[in-house]
Amino acid sequence: MKILVFGAGALGQALGCLLTADGHDVDLIIRKRFIDVIQVNGLEVIGIFGNFTADPDRL
C-alpha cells in the first residue's frame, strides 16, 4: 500500500519506519533539518515490540 505521512514529526517518522518495515511504500513530508539526517542514517525505531529499520531509499 502507498502511504503519505504529512508533517512527520517524531511520531510520524516512527510510524513511517514501522510501515516501511512491514512492506508498505511510505512517503514522508518533513522539515528540511530532518531530511539530511534521514538520508544518511535512515530511520530506526527501538521499542518494546522490537527494533525496526527503514532504509532511506525506501522513504
C-alpha positions in Angstrom: 0.0 0.0 0.0 1.2 3.5 -0.8 1.1 5.8 2.3 1.8 9.5 2.7 2.6 10.9 6.2 2.3 14.6 6.1 4.0 16.6 8.9 6.1 13.7 10.1 7.5 14.7 13.4 8.8 12.1 15.9 5.6 10.0 15.9 5.1 10.3 12.1 8.7 9.2 11.5 8.3 6.2 13.8 5.0 5.2 12.1 6.7 5.6 8.7 9.5 3.4 9.8 7.2 0.7 11.1 5.0 0.8 7.9 8.1 0.6 5.7 9.4 -2.4 7.7 6.0 -4.1 7.1 6.5 -3.7 3.3 4.4 -0.6 2.6 5.6 2.2 0.2 5.8 5.3 2.5 6.5 8.9 1.7 7.2 11.4 4.5 6.7 15.1 4.3 9.1 16.5 6.9 11.1 19.6 7.8 14.4 20.1 5.9 16.5 19.7 9.1 15.4 16.0 9.4 15.9 15.2 5.7 19.8 15.3 5.8 20.0 13.1 8.8 17.5 10.5 7.5 19.2 10.4 4.0 22.5 9.5 5.8 21.3 7.2 8.6 17.8 6.1 7.6 15.2 5.6 10.4 15.4 3.2 13.3 12.7 2.5 15.9 13.6 0.7 19.1 10.7 -0.3 21.2 9.1 -3.0 23.4 7.7 -4.8 20.3 11.1 -5.0 18.6 13.6 -2.9 16.6 12.7 -1.7 13.1 14.9 0.0 10.5 13.9 1.8 7.3 16.4 2.3 4.5 16.4 6.0 3.4 15.9 4.9 -0.2 12.5 3.3 0.7 11.2 6.5 2.3 
